[in-house]
Amino acid sequence: QVQLVESGGGSVQAGGSLRLSCAASGRSFSTYAMGWFRQAPGKEREFVSAINWSSSSFYYAASVKGRFTISRDNAKNTVFLQMSNLKPEDTAVYYCNANPAYNTLVNNGVAGTPDGYWGQGTQVTVSS
């Protein structure tokens, strides 16, 4: 069992930056792959980024590649999403996800059928 709590959301103007954090508690966080998803009003949940347990494999959606950076600190049981050059279309609730297997997280995320553990979400609003 893994419990996840996101923080760091807020309102920012286009071109600005935010850093999201996801604090995990429970067993074996350092062995889990971690991911970020987002959901805008009226839209389906979108897979944004993922990182494996050792920070040696990464996934980024095309819409955020080059602007977002995922990282993790296993000693602090925390995963981060650094978001730069934000655009109004980045406005969404951002959710943290934990999955025991990186390939499962990525494949299911891309397929639109993510599973694993979820946080409650944090709102990001980007104004033009």
Sine and cosine of phi, psi and omega as CSV:
sin_phi,cos_phi,sin_psi,cos_psi,sin_omega,cos_omega
0.00,0.00,0.72,-0.70,0.02,-1.00
-0.77,-0.64,0.76,-0.65,0.09,-1.00
-0.96,-0.29,0.69,-0.72,-0.10,-1.00
-0.81,-0.58,0.69,-0.72,0.03,-1.00
-0.73,-0.68,0.89,-0.45,0.01,-1.00
-1.00,0.03,0.45,-0.89,0.10,-0.99
-0.42,-0.91,0.18,-0.98,0.08,-1.00
0.98,-0.21,-0.09,1.00,0.03,-1.00
-0.94,0.34,0.16,-0.99,0.01,-1.00
0.24,-0.97,-0.23,-0.97,0.00,-1.00
-0.94,-0.33,0.69,-0.72,-0.03,-1.00
-0.53,-0.85,0.43,-0.90,0.06,-1.00
-0.99,0.12,0.39,-0.92,0.03,-1.00
-0.81,0.58,0.67,-0.74,-0.06,-1.00
1.00,-0.05,-0.21,0.98,-0.01,-1.00
-0.99,0.13,-0.08,-1.00,-0.07,-1.00
-0.73,-0.69,0.45,-0.89,0.13,-0.99
-0.58,-0.81,0.45,-0.89,0.09,-1.00
-0.84,-0.55,0.90,-0.43,0.05,-1.00
-1.00,0.00,0.57,-0.82,0.07,-1.00
-0.83,-0.56,0.50,-0.87,0.07,-1.00
-0.70,-0.71,0.94,-0.35,0.00,-1.00
-1.00,-0.06,0.76,-0.65,-0.04,-1.00
-0.93,-0.37,0.58,-0.82,0.13,-0.99
-0.73,-0.69,0.37,-0.93,-0.07,-1.00
0.90,-0.44,-0.20,-0.98,-0.13,-0.99
-1.00,0.08,0.64,-0.77,0.28,-0.96
0.87,0.50,0.62,0.78,0.04,-1.00
-0.81,0.59,-0.68,0.74,-0.11,-0.99
-0.90,0.44,-0.25,0.97,0.02,-1.00
-1.00,-0.08,-0.14,0.99,-0.05,-1.00
-1.00,0.02,0.59,-0.80,0.28,-0.96
-0.97,0.23,0.56,-0.83,-0.04,-1.00
-0.83,-0.56,0.54,-0.84,-0.01,-1.00
-0.59,-0.81,0.26,-0.97,0.11,-0.99
-0.83,-0.55,0.70,-0.71,0.09,-1.00
-0.82,-0.57,0.27,-0.96,0.09,-1.00
-0.58,-0.81,0.43,-0.90,0.02,-1.00
-0.64,-0.77,0.88,-0.48,0.07,-1.00
-1.00,-0.02,0.40,-0.92,-0.01,-1.00
-0.82,0.57,0.77,-0.64,0.05,-1.00
0.97,0.23,0.09,1.00,-0.02,-1.00
-0.86,-0.51,0.31,-0.95,0.05,-1.00
-0.97,0.24,0.35,-0.94,0.04,-1.00
-0.90,0.43,0.71,-0.70,-0.07,-1.00
-0.92,-0.40,0.71,-0.71,0.06,-1.00
-0.98,0.19,0.83,-0.56,-0.11,-0.99
-0.97,-0.25,-0.79,0.62,-0.13,-0.99
-0.32,-0.95,0.37,-0.93,0.05,-1.00
-0.50,-0.86,0.39,-0.92,0.03,-1.00
-0.59,-0.80,0.64,-0.77,0.01,-1.00
-0.99,0.11,0.02,-1.00,-0.16,-0.99
-0.90,0.44,-0.52,0.85,-0.09,-1.00
-0.98,-0.18,0.12,0.99,-0.02,-1.00
0.88,0.48,0.53,0.85,0.03,-1.00
-0.95,-0.31,-0.19,0.98,0.03,-1.00
-0.75,-0.66,0.64,-0.77,-0.07,-1.00
-0.66,-0.75,0.47,-0.88,0.14,-0.99
-0.73,-0.69,0.66,-0.76,0.11,-0.99
-0.70,-0.71,0.69,-0.73,0.15,-0.99
-0.91,0.40,0.49,-0.87,-0.02,-1.00
-0.85,0.52,-0.53,0.85,-0.08,-1.00
-0.94,0.33,-0.28,0.96,-0.04,-1.00
-0.85,-0.52,-0.11,0.99,-0.06,-1.00
-0.86,0.51,0.74,-0.68,-0.03,-1.00
1.00,0.02,-0.21,0.98,0.00,-1.00
-0.90,-0.43,-0.52,0.85,-0.04,-1.00
-0.94,-0.34,0.56,-0.83,0.06,-1.00
-0.72,-0.69,0.81,-0.58,0.05,-1.00
-0.99,-0.15,0.60,-0.80,0.05,-1.00
-0.47,-0.88,0.18,-0.98,0.02,-1.00
-0.53,-0.85,0.44,-0.90,0.09,-1.00
-0.81,-0.59,0.99,-0.15,-0.07,-1.00
-0.92,0.40,-0.47,0.88,0.03,-1.00
-0.92,0.39,-0.46,0.89,-0.01,-1.00
-0.96,-0.30,0.11,0.99,0.02,-1.00
0.79,0.61,0.71,0.71,-0.09,-1.00
-0.69,-0.72,0.62,-0.78,0.13,-0.99
-0.87,-0.50,0.55,-0.84,-0.09,-1.00
-0.84,-0.55,0.42,-0.91,0.18,-0.98
-0.73,-0.69,0.97,-0.26,0.07,-1.00
-1.00,0.08,0.86,-0.51,-0.06,-1.00
-0.90,-0.44,0.84,-0.54,-0.02,-1.00
-0.83,-0.56,0.28,-0.96,0.00,-1.00
0.73,0.68,0.78,0.63,-0.08,-1.00
-0.92,0.40,0.54,-0.84,-0.01,-1.00
-0.85,-0.52,0.40,-0.91,0.03,-1.00
-0.82,0.57,-0.51,0.86,0.01,-1.00
-0.96,0.29,-0.08,1.00,0.11,-0.99
-0.99,0.10,-0.12,0.99,0.01,-1.00
-0.88,0.48,0.83,-0.56,-0.07,-1.00
-0.02,-1.00,0.17,-0.98,0.25,-0.97
-1.00,0.03,0.79,-0.62,-0.03,-1.00
-0.98,-0.21,0.76,-0.65,-0.06,-1.00
-0.89,-0.46,0.65,-0.76,0.10,-1.00
-1.00,-0.04,0.59,-0.81,-0.03,-1.00
-0.70,-0.72,0.62,-0.79,0.07,-1.00
-0.84,-0.55,0.71,-0.70,0.01,-1.00
-0.63,-0.78,0.66,-0.75,-0.03,-1.00
-0.88,0.48,-0.42,0.91,-0.09,-1.00
-0.82,-0.58,0.81,-0.59,-0.02,-1.00
-0.88,0.47,-0.72,0.70,-0.03,-1.00
-0.89,0.46,-0.60,0.80,0.05,-1.00
-0.91,0.41,-0.71,0.71,0.02,-1.00
-0.85,0.53,-0.74,0.67,-0.05,-1.00
-0.93,0.36,-0.75,0.66,-0.04,-1.00
-0.89,0.46,-0.72,0.70,0.01,-1.00
-0.94,0.34,-0.57,0.82,0.05,-1.00
-0.89,0.45,-0.73,0.69,0.03,-1.00
-0.89,0.45,-0.60,0.80,-0.02,-1.00
-0.97,0.24,-0.18,0.98,-0.01,-1.00
0.99,0.13,0.31,0.95,0.01,-1.00
-0.79,-0.61,0.85,0.52,-0.04,-1.00
-0.93,0.36,0.53,-0.85,0.09,-1.00
-0.72,-0.69,-0.22,-0.98,-0.04,-1.00
0.99,-0.16,-0.37,-0.93,-0.05,-1.00
-0.99,-0.17,0.54,-0.84,-0.08,-1.00
-0.79,-0.62,0.53,-0.85,0.22,-0.98
-1.00,0.04,-0.05,-1.00,-0.07,-1.00
-1.00,0.04,-0.23,0.97,0.04,-1.00
0.99,-0.14,0.43,-0.90,0.08,-1.00
-0.67,-0.74,0.69,-0.72,-0.10,-0.99
-0.99,0.14,0.74,-0.67,0.15,-0.99
-0.86,-0.51,0.82,-0.57,0.00,-1.00
-0.82,-0.57,0.83,-0.55,-0.01,-1.00
-0.90,-0.44,0.86,-0.51,-0.01,-1.00
-0.98,-0.21,0.50,-0.87,-0.03,-1.00
-1.00,0.01,0.00,0.00,0.00,0.00
